[in-house]
Amino acid sequence: MLSISDYIANKLPNCVNLFRWLVAFLWFLNNNGILYREDGSKRLADNTLVALTLMIAESKPEEKDVMVKVVVNLINQKN
């Protein structure tokens, strides 16, 4: 059984990397005019962004092409 300190030591680096990835992803979406629609509403709901970030963070490198297709479909300007 893991102690709480072992658990935190094992999980914290992943959480920090996930947070950094989320910030970079949001920055990319915002700077490319993708995060919001022309009327100012969000293109993706907050829970969708969280789920997408977790899905990408937990994906295997060989699943990269599938992840790219999912992200492109979700941020498609026609949505």
Contacts in CASP RR format, 6 or more apart in sequence:
PFRMAT RR
TARGET T0000
AUTHOR 0000-0000-0000
METHOD contacts of the structure
MODEL  1
MLSISDYIANKLPNCVNLFRWLVAFLWFLNNNGILYREDGSKRLADNTLV
ALTLMIAESKPEEKDVMVKVVVNLINQKN
2 10 0 8 1.000
14 57 0 8 1.000
17 57 0 8 1.000
18 53 0 8 1.000
18 54 0 8 1.000
18 57 0 8 1.000
21 53 0 8 1.000
21 56 0 8 1.000
21 57 0 8 1.000
22 49 0 8 1.000
22 53 0 8 1.000
25 49 0 8 1.000
25 53 0 8 1.000
26 35 0 8 1.000
26 49 0 8 1.000
28 34 0 8 1.000
29 35 0 8 1.000
29 43 0 8 1.000
29 44 0 8 1.000
29 75 0 8 1.000
30 36 0 8 1.000
34 43 0 8 1.000
34 75 0 8 1.000
34 77 0 8 1.000
35 42 0 8 1.000
35 43 0 8 1.000
35 44 0 8 1.000
36 42 0 8 1.000
36 43 0 8 1.000
37 43 0 8 1.000
43 75 0 8 1.000
43 79 0 8 1.000
44 52 0 8 1.000
44 74 0 8 1.000
44 75 0 8 1.000
48 74 0 8 1.000
52 70 0 8 1.000
52 71 0 8 1.000
52 74 0 8 1.000
55 67 0 8 1.000
55 70 0 8 1.000
56 67 0 8 1.000
56 71 0 8 1.000
59 66 0 8 1.000
59 67 0 8 1.000
73 79 0 8 1.000
END
